[in-house]
Amino acid sequence: MRAFNAHGPLPDGSQSVESAIAMINGLFGYGGPSQMLHGAERAVTLETDRSSPFYALAQVTLGHADVSSATSIARYRRCRTSPQ
């Protein structure tokens, strides 16, 4: 999938192949907890269109990665700064 990074938005509505890969890494954590959190943070950075379901999925991915990697301080910080 990485070979297709420069193709821009995908037909399914996600912003890019990079975003899709970041969400997969954030949900499944193939490289361990730190890679899971990194992928989820990257997905949130890339998925910025609030009207897209992929924006919501990126946010859920980040919450999942936070819980899975047991970063309670990060969870607290994100909850305090999350959009209403």
C-alpha positions as CSV (number, residue, x, y, z in Angstrom):
1,M,0.0,0.0,0.0
2,R,2.9,2.4,0.7
3,A,3.7,2.5,-3.0
4,F,0.4,4.4,-3.6
5,N,1.0,7.2,-1.0
6,A,1.0,10.0,-3.6
7,H,-2.4,9.3,-5.0
8,G,-4.4,11.8,-2.9
9,P,-7.9,11.2,-1.6
10,L,-9.2,7.7,-2.1
11,P,-12.6,6.7,-3.6
12,D,-13.9,5.6,-0.2
13,G,-13.4,9.1,1.2
14,S,-10.3,8.8,3.2
15,Q,-7.7,11.5,2.7
16,S,-4.9,9.3,1.5
17,V,-3.3,5.9,1.5
18,E,-1.0,7.2,4.2
19,S,-4.1,8.0,6.3
20,A,-5.5,4.5,5.7
21,I,-2.2,2.9,6.7
22,A,-2.1,5.1,9.8
23,M,-5.6,4.0,10.9
24,I,-4.7,0.4,10.4
25,N,-1.6,0.7,12.4
26,G,-3.5,2.7,15.1
27,L,-6.2,0.0,15.4
28,F,-4.1,-3.1,15.2
29,G,-0.7,-2.0,16.5
30,Y,1.4,-4.4,14.4
31,G,4.6,-2.7,15.7
32,G,3.6,-2.6,19.3
33,P,1.9,0.0,21.5
34,S,4.2,2.9,20.6
35,Q,3.7,2.3,16.8
36,M,0.0,2.0,17.5
37,L,-0.2,5.4,19.2
38,H,2.0,6.9,16.5
39,G,-0.2,5.6,13.7
40,A,-3.3,6.9,15.4
41,E,-1.8,10.3,16.0
42,R,-0.8,10.4,12.3
43,A,-4.3,9.5,11.3
44,V,-5.8,12.3,13.3
45,T,-3.3,14.7,11.7
46,L,-4.3,13.6,8.2
47,E,-8.1,13.2,8.6
48,T,-9.2,16.8,9.1
49,D,-12.6,17.0,7.3
50,R,-15.1,16.9,10.2
51,S,-17.9,15.9,7.8
52,S,-16.0,12.7,6.8
53,P,-16.7,9.4,8.6
54,F,-12.9,8.9,8.4
55,Y,-12.4,11.9,10.7
56,A,-14.5,10.1,13.3
57,L,-12.7,6.9,12.7
58,A,-9.4,8.6,13.2
59,Q,-10.6,10.0,16.5
60,V,-11.8,6.6,17.7
61,T,-8.5,5.1,16.6
62,L,-6.6,7.5,18.7
63,G,-8.8,6.8,21.8
64,H,-8.3,3.0,21.2
65,A,-4.6,3.4,20.9
66,D,-4.4,5.5,24.0
67,V,-6.3,2.9,26.0
68,S,-4.4,0.0,24.5
69,S,-1.0,1.6,25.2
70,A,-2.1,2.6,28.7
71,T,-1.1,6.2,28.4
72,S,-3.4,7.6,31.0
73,I,-1.8,11.0,31.0
74,A,-2.3,11.3,27.2
75,R,-5.9,10.1,27.6
76,Y,-6.6,12.8,30.1
77,R,-5.0,15.5,28.0
78,R,-7.0,14.5,24.9
79,C,-10.2,14.4,26.8
80,R,-9.6,17.9,28.1
81,T,-8.9,19.2,24.6
82,S,-11.3,17.2,22.4
83,P,-13.7,19.1,20.2
84,Q,-17.2,19.3,21.5
